[in-house]
């Protein structure tokens, strides 16, 4: 199954002699006028995997390409490139308000390559892989998407589905996937196909290898668990090429919870530290098999909280995790760095203390932070109801209600009145440097009557 070594393909096209001469003249003129344009941007990007003395490597048009990428959640492609990335991935053949072609065009403008997602039906969303008509219709949809996008020079690989093993019982999903991979190989000989697994359980890896042998390589997605990636690779007895298509902050399913079940989120500086250590110990250390990674998440989204996975905040400000990735991708720190959170408490207590507040009573919180550039820091505070979502796998969640309960002015200290309704809430603090960077943290608390 792994790897599928794909050598150069010969595409023979018939031209009459006059047309060939005209093309040569036009090409020569274009070369003179656009001498600064990379040749690779003018032709299809062919991807293949080769086993080298250093291990498995992804090659784009015969040149080694180690993926320094991010999962794209916004259109900040200029920033992504400026921070040192060379690629991004999507989860479908479009991104927000942009079509697949527009996404590829924007990538090309910023000299970035794209791992294009092709969304597949999920069992947890009701897709039935025993339904032959639905499976056939899905395959045709993917076929049309591939035909439309396959010749764009920014396209690097196809990413089929996302975590098809997550809350999945029907093994026929892998039969359908293999059928799609075969179809793609027939109509597009230039681009590799992969599928991302949630985690890296040995039984899942074995199942994919057995039922989807035409897949070109395997991808996995891990968060806190990425720290044991070397052990997971060994347990799965997987010896082929590998891509990490999602990794980042510790997941809300992996952290300590309060007595009322609220997951305790790491603050932004602790997250940044994890980005750095996890890359070093779990990704860079596995260079014999890992061909690169896509950090999660180059954008902002609500997933239990508005700050859990996003490397940006809702107001567009960058967090310290971006600084760390800039250093990983370029070997240097950005010119201006994000504030670093040092302490955050509510009445002297911390998130793991199971903080309980009485309705209507007055309480105080305080935070402290430092800035590597000595920028002046401003503190912004917010109280939200606790999310009641039970969504998994990154499914859409509603943003909880915000409450205006602060009394007087706020700075590194804030005073507020506890909500009048009992239940679960969170207190957020954002520390901004005036240079589009912010640190953040939150404390869950319970209000009783």
C-alpha positions as CSV (number, residue, x, y, z in Angstrom):
1,X,0.0,0.0,0.0
2,X,2.6,2.5,1.0
3,X,4.2,4.2,-0.7
4,X,2.7,4.5,-4.1
5,X,5.7,5.6,-6.2
6,X,4.3,7.7,-9.0
7,X,6.9,8.4,-11.7
8,X,6.5,11.0,-14.5
9,X,3.6,10.6,-16.9
10,X,3.8,11.4,-20.6
11,X,0.9,13.5,-21.9
12,X,0.9,13.4,-25.6
13,X,-1.0,16.2,-27.4
14,X,-1.4,16.7,-31.1
15,X,-0.6,20.1,-32.4
16,X,-0.2,21.3,-35.9
17,X,3.1,22.8,-36.8
18,X,1.9,26.3,-37.1
19,X,0.3,26.2,-33.6
20,X,3.5,24.8,-32.1
21,X,5.5,27.7,-33.6
22,X,3.0,30.2,-32.3
23,X,3.2,28.8,-28.8
24,X,7.0,28.9,-28.9
25,X,7.0,32.5,-29.8
26,X,4.4,33.5,-27.2
27,X,6.2,31.5,-24.6
28,X,9.5,33.2,-25.4
29,X,7.9,36.6,-25.1
30,X,6.2,35.7,-21.8
31,X,9.5,34.5,-20.5
32,X,11.1,37.8,-21.3
33,X,8.3,39.8,-19.8
34,X,8.0,37.6,-16.7
35,X,11.5,36.6,-15.9
36,X,10.8,36.8,-12.2
37,X,7.9,34.3,-12.3
38,X,8.9,30.8,-11.0
39,X,8.7,28.3,-13.7
40,X,6.9,25.9,-11.4
41,X,4.0,28.3,-11.1
42,X,3.4,28.1,-14.8
43,X,2.7,24.3,-14.9
44,X,1.0,21.6,-13.0
45,X,2.6,20.7,-9.7
46,X,3.3,16.9,-9.8
47,X,3.5,15.3,-6.3
48,X,5.2,12.0,-5.6
49,X,6.8,10.2,-2.7
50,X,10.3,8.8,-2.8
51,X,12.3,6.8,-0.3
52,X,15.6,8.6,0.1
53,X,18.6,8.0,2.4
54,X,17.0,10.4,4.9
55,X,13.6,8.6,4.8
56,X,10.4,9.2,2.9
57,X,10.2,12.6,1.2
58,X,7.4,14.4,-0.7
59,X,8.7,15.7,-4.0
60,X,6.9,18.5,-6.0
61,X,8.2,18.6,-9.6
62,X,11.3,16.6,-8.7
63,X,12.2,18.9,-5.8
64,X,12.0,17.9,-2.1
65,X,9.1,19.7,-0.4
66,X,8.9,19.5,3.4
67,X,5.4,20.7,4.4
68,X,5.4,23.7,6.7
69,X,1.7,24.2,6.7
70,X,-1.5,25.2,8.6
71,X,-5.1,24.2,8.5
72,X,-6.7,27.3,6.9
73,X,-9.6,29.0,8.7
74,X,-9.4,32.5,7.2
75,X,-8.0,34.4,4.3
76,X,-4.8,35.6,6.0
77,X,-2.7,34.0,3.4
78,X,-0.2,36.9,3.3
79,X,0.3,36.5,7.0
80,X,0.7,32.7,6.6
81,X,3.4,33.2,4.0
82,X,5.1,36.0,6.0
83,X,5.4,33.8,9.0
84,X,7.3,31.2,7.0
85,X,4.7,28.6,5.9
86,X,4.8,27.0,2.5
87,X,1.4,25.3,2.3
88,X,-2.1,25.0,3.8
89,X,-4.9,22.5,3.9
90,X,-8.6,22.8,3.5
91,X,-11.5,20.5,4.5
92,X,-13.5,20.9,1.4
93,X,-13.2,22.1,-2.2
94,X,-14.1,25.6,-1.1
95,X,-13.3,27.8,1.9
96,X,-15.9,30.1,3.3
97,X,-17.1,32.4,0.6
98,X,-14.4,31.3,-1.9
99,X,-14.7,28.5,-4.5
100,X,-11.9,25.9,-4.8
101,X,-10.5,27.7,-7.8
102,X,-10.4,31.0,-5.9
103,X,-8.7,29.3,-3.0
104,X,-6.0,28.0,-5.4
105,X,-5.6,31.3,-7.1
106,X,-5.1,33.0,-3.8
107,X,-2.6,30.4,-2.8
108,X,-0.7,30.9,-6.1
109,X,-0.6,34.7,-5.5
110,X,1.1,34.0,-2.2
111,X,3.4,31.2,-3.4
112,X,1.7,28.6,-1.2
113,X,0.8,25.0,-2.1
114,X,-2.6,23.5,-1.2
115,X,-3.6,20.2,0.2
116,X,-7.2,20.4,-1.1
117,X,-9.9,18.8,1.0
118,X,-12.6,16.8,-0.7
119,X,-15.4,16.4,1.8
120,X,-16.9,12.9,2.2
121,X,-20.0,11.9,4.1
122,X,-19.7,11.1,7.8
123,X,-21.5,8.3,9.5
124,X,-22.1,10.5,12.5
125,X,-23.9,13.0,10.2
126,X,-26.2,10.3,8.9
127,X,-24.3,9.2,5.7
128,X,-25.0,5.5,5.0
129,X,-22.3,3.6,3.3
130,X,-24.7,0.8,2.7
131,X,-26.7,3.1,0.5
132,X,-25.2,2.3,-3.0
133,X,-27.0,5.2,-4.7
134,X,-25.6,7.7,-2.1
135,X,-22.1,6.3,-2.4
136,X,-22.3,6.5,-6.2
137,X,-23.6,10.1,-6.1
138,X,-20.8,11.1,-3.7
139,X,-18.2,9.6,-6.0
140,X,-19.5,11.6,-9.0
141,X,-19.4,14.8,-7.0
142,X,-15.8,14.2,-6.1
143,X,-15.1,13.4,-9.8
144,X,-16.4,16.7,-10.9
145,X,-14.5,18.6,-8.2
146,X,-11.2,16.9,-9.2
147,X,-11.8,17.6,-12.9
148,X,-12.4,21.2,-12.2
149,X,-9.3,21.7,-9.9
150,X,-6.7,19.2,-10.9
151,X,-4.7,21.3,-13.4
152,X,-4.1,24.3,-11.1
153,X,-0.4,24.8,-10.4
154,X,-1.1,25.6,-6.6
155,X,-2.6,22.1,-6.1
156,X,-0.3,19.8,-4.2
157,X,-2.3,16.8,-2.9
158,X,-5.9,15.6,-2.4
159,X,-7.1,15.2,1.2
160,X,-10.1,12.8,1.1
161,X,-12.6,13.2,3.9
162,X,-11.7,14.0,7.5
163,X,-11.5,11.6,10.3
164,X,-13.7,9.0,8.6
165,X,-12.9,6.7,11.6
166,X,-14.4,9.1,14.2
167,X,-17.6,7.7,15.6
168,X,-17.8,5.3,12.6
169,X,-18.8,1.6,12.7
170,X,-19.3,0.7,9.0
171,X,-16.1,-0.5,7.4
172,X,-17.6,0.0,4.0
173,X,-16.5,3.6,4.2
174,X,-13.0,2.4,3.4
175,X,-14.2,0.5,0.4
176,X,-15.9,3.6,-0.9
177,X,-12.8,5.6,-0.2
178,X,-10.6,3.2,-2.2
179,X,-13.0,3.4,-5.1
180,X,-12.7,7.2,-5.1
181,X,-8.9,7.0,-4.9
182,X,-8.8,4.7,-7.9
183,X,-11.1,7.1,-9.8
184,X,-8.9,10.0,-9.0
185,X,-5.7,8.1,-10.1
186,X,-7.4,7.5,-13.4
187,X,-8.3,11.1,-14.2
188,X,-5.4,12.8,-12.3
189,X,-2.0,11.2,-12.5
190,X,-0.2,14.2,-11.0
191,X,-1.5,14.4,-7.4
192,X,-1.3,12.1,-4.4
193,X,-4.3,11.1,-2.3
194,X,-4.4,10.8,1.5
195,X,-7.1,10.6,4.2
196,X,-6.6,11.8,7.8
197,X,-7.4,9.6,10.7
198,X,-8.5,10.8,14.1
199,X,-5.7,9.5,16.3
200,X,-3.5,6.6,15.3
201,X,-5.0,3.4,16.7
202,X,-3.4,0.2,15.4
203,X,-6.7,-1.3,14.4
204,X,-7.7,1.8,12.3
205,X,-4.3,1.8,10.5
206,X,-4.7,-1.9,9.8
207,X,-8.2,-1.5,8.5
208,X,-7.3,1.3,6.1
209,X,-4.3,-0.6,4.8
210,X,-6.4,-3.7,4.2
211,X,-9.5,-2.0,2.6
212,X,-7.9,1.1,1.0
213,X,-4.7,-0.2,-0.6
214,X,-4.7,2.4,-3.4
215,X,-4.3,5.3,-1.0
216,X,-0.9,6.9,-1.6
217,X,0.0,7.6,2.1
218,X,-1.6,7.9,5.5
219,X,-2.3,11.1,7.5
220,X,-3.1,11.4,11.2
221,X,-4.5,14.1,13.5
222,X,-3.5,14.3,17.2
223,X,-3.5,16.9,19.8
224,X,-2.2,16.2,23.4
225,X,-1.7,12.6,22.2
226,X,0.8,13.7,19.6
227,X,3.4,13.7,22.3
228,X,3.4,9.9,22.1
229,X,3.4,9.7,18.3
230,X,6.6,7.7,18.1
231,X,5.0,5.0,20.4
232,X,1.8,5.1,18.3
233,X,3.7,4.5,15.1
234,X,5.5,1.6,16.6
235,X,2.3,0.1,18.1
236,X,0.6,0.3,14.7
237,X,3.7,-1.3,13.0
238,X,3.4,1.4,10.4
239,X,6.5,1.8,8.3
240,X,5.2,4.0,5.4
241,X,5.2,7.7,4.8
242,X,3.1,9.9,7.1
243,X,1.7,13.4,7.2
244,X,0.3,15.2,10.3
245,X,-2.7,17.0,9.0
246,X,-3.9,18.4,12.3
247,X,-2.0,19.0,15.6
248,X,-1.9,21.8,18.1
249,X,-3.4,22.7,21.5
250,X,-4.5,20.0,23.9
251,X,-8.1,19.0,23.1
252,X,-11.0,19.7,25.4
253,X,-11.5,15.9,25.6
254,X,-7.9,15.4,27.0
255,X,-7.8,18.0,29.8
256,X,-8.9,18.0,33.5
257,X,-12.5,19.0,34.1
258,X,-14.3,20.8,36.9
259,X,-16.8,19.0,39.1
260,X,-19.6,20.2,36.9
261,X,-17.8,19.0,33.7
262,X,-16.3,22.2,32.3
263,X,-13.0,21.4,30.5
264,X,-10.1,23.5,31.8
265,X,-8.4,25.3,28.9
266,X,-4.7,26.0,28.9
267,X,-3.9,29.7,28.6
268,X,-2.3,31.0,25.5
269,X,1.3,31.0,26.7
270,X,1.1,27.4,27.9
271,X,-0.4,26.4,24.6
272,X,2.5,28.2,22.8
273,X,5.0,26.2,24.8
274,X,3.2,23.0,23.8
275,X,3.3,23.9,20.1
276,X,7.0,24.2,20.4
277,X,7.8,21.1,22.4
278,X,5.3,18.9,20.5
279,X,6.8,19.9,17.2
280,X,10.3,19.1,18.4
281,X,9.6,15.8,20.1
282,X,6.9,14.3,17.9
283,X,7.2,15.7,14.4
284,X,10.8,16.8,13.8
285,X,12.0,13.6,15.6
286,X,10.1,11.3,13.2
287,X,11.7,12.7,10.0
288,X,12.2,9.2,8.6
289,X,8.5,8.9,8.0
290,X,6.8,12.3,8.7
291,X,6.9,14.5,5.5
292,X,5.6,17.6,7.2
293,X,2.5,18.9,9.0
294,X,-0.4,21.3,9.1
295,X,-0.8,23.0,12.4
296,X,-4.3,23.7,13.7
297,X,-5.8,26.2,13.4
298,X,-4.9,29.2,11.2
299,X,-8.0,31.1,12.1
300,X,-10.6,31.3,14.9
301,X,-13.6,29.2,15.8
302,X,-15.9,28.3,18.6
303,X,-15.2,24.9,19.9
304,X,-16.2,24.7,23.6
305,X,-14.7,28.2,23.9
306,X,-13.9,30.9,21.3
307,X,-10.2,30.5,22.0
308,X,-9.5,26.8,22.3
309,X,-7.9,25.9,19.0
310,X,-7.7,29.2,17.1
311,X,-4.3,30.7,16.6
312,X,-6.1,34.0,16.0
313,X,-8.8,35.7,18.1
314,X,-12.2,36.7,16.8
315,X,-11.0,40.3,16.4
316,X,-8.1,39.1,14.2
317,X,-5.3,39.4,16.7
318,X,-2.5,36.9,16.7
319,X,-1.6,34.7,19.6
320,X,1.7,33.5,20.9
321,X,1.3,30.1,19.1
322,X,1.9,32.0,15.8
323,X,5.2,33.4,17.2
324,X,6.3,29.8,18.0
325,X,5.4,28.5,14.5
326,X,7.2,31.5,12.9
327,X,10.3,30.4,14.8
328,X,9.8,26.8,13.8
329,X,9.3,27.6,10.1
330,X,12.0,30.3,9.8
331,X,14.5,29.8,12.6
332,X,13.9,33.3,14.0
333,X,11.4,35.1,16.1
334,X,9.0,37.6,14.5
335,X,9.9,41.3,14.8
336,X,7.2,42.0,17.3
337,X,6.0,39.2,19.6
338,X,2.8,38.5,21.5
339,X,2.4,39.2,25.3
340,X,3.1,36.3,27.6
341,X,0.6,35.5,30.3
342,X,2.2,35.1,33.8
343,X,-0.7,34.7,36.2
344,X,-4.5,34.8,36.2
345,X,-6.8,34.1,39.2
346,X,-10.3,34.8,40.5
347,X,-10.4,35.7,44.2
348,X,-6.9,34.1,44.4
349,X,-8.2,30.8,43.0
350,X,-7.3,29.0,39.8
351,X,-9.4,26.9,37.3
352,X,-8.8,23.5,38.9
353,X,-10.1,24.9,42.3
354,X,-13.7,24.4,41.2
355,X,-14.6,28.0,41.9
356,X,-18.2,28.7,43.2
357,X,-19.7,32.2,43.3
358,X,-22.9,33.3,44.9
359,X,-25.5,35.0,42.7
360,X,-25.3,38.8,42.8
361,X,-22.2,39.0,45.0
362,X,-19.1,41.1,44.0
363,X,-15.8,39.4,43.1
364,X,-12.4,40.4,41.9
365,X,-10.0,38.8,39.4
366,X,-6.5,39.8,38.4
367,X,-4.1,38.9,35.7
368,X,-0.4,39.7,35.0
369,X,1.5,39.5,31.7
370,X,4.8,40.7,30.2
371,X,5.7,41.7,26.7
372,X,9.0,40.7,25.0
373,X,9.1,44.1,23.2
374,X,8.1,46.2,26.2
375,X,4.9,47.2,24.5
376,X,2.2,48.8,26.7
377,X,-0.4,46.3,27.6
378,X,-4.2,46.7,27.8
379,X,-6.5,44.2,29.6
380,X,-9.9,43.3,28.2
381,X,-12.4,41.2,30.2
382,X,-15.4,39.1,29.3
383,X,-17.9,36.7,31.0
384,X,-19.7,34.1,29.0
385,X,-22.1,31.3,29.8
386,X,-20.5,27.9,29.6
387,X,-21.0,26.1,26.2
388,X,-23.6,23.3,26.3
389,X,-22.4,21.8,23.0
390,X,-21.8,18.1,22.8
391,X,-20.5,18.4,19.2
392,X,-17.4,16.4,18.3
393,X,-14.9,16.3,15.5
394,X,-14.9,20.1,14.9
395,X,-18.6,20.2,14.1
396,X,-20.2,23.7,14.3
397,X,-21.1,25.1,17.7
398,X,-23.1,28.1,18.8
399,X,-21.2,30.9,20.6
400,X,-22.4,31.2,24.2
401,X,-24.0,34.4,25.4
402,X,-21.8,37.2,26.7
403,X,-22.8,39.1,29.9
404,X,-21.9,42.7,30.9
405,X,-21.4,42.3,34.7
406,X,-18.2,44.4,35.3
407,X,-18.4,47.3,37.7
408,X,-16.1,50.3,37.3
409,X,-13.0,50.5,35.1
410,X,-10.9,47.5,34.4
411,X,-7.2,47.0,33.9
412,X,-5.1,44.1,35.2
413,X,-7.7,43.9,37.9
414,X,-11.4,43.6,37.3
415,X,-14.4,43.6,39.6
416,X,-17.7,42.1,38.6
417,X,-21.1,41.0,39.9
418,X,-21.8,37.3,39.8
419,X,-24.7,36.4,37.3
420,X,-28.2,36.3,38.8
421,X,-28.9,32.9,37.2
422,X,-27.3,29.8,38.6
423,X,-25.2,27.6,36.4
424,X,-21.8,27.4,34.7
425,X,-19.9,30.4,33.3
426,X,-16.4,31.4,32.2
427,X,-14.4,34.6,32.9
428,X,-12.0,35.5,30.1
429,X,-9.1,37.9,30.0
430,X,-7.4,39.2,26.9
431,X,-4.0,41.1,27.2
432,X,-3.3,43.2,24.1
433,X,-0.1,44.9,23.0
434,X,-1.4,47.4,20.6
435,X,0.5,45.6,17.8
436,X,-2.2,43.1,16.8
437,X,-1.1,40.5,19.3
438,X,-2.9,39.2,22.4
439,X,-2.5,36.7,25.3
440,X,-5.6,35.1,26.7
441,X,-6.9,32.9,29.5
442,X,-10.2,31.8,31.0
443,X,-11.5,30.5,34.3
444,X,-14.7,28.4,34.6
445,X,-16.9,29.0,37.6
446,X,-20.2,27.9,39.0
447,X,-22.9,30.3,40.3
448,X,-25.1,29.1,43.1
449,X,-28.1,30.8,44.9
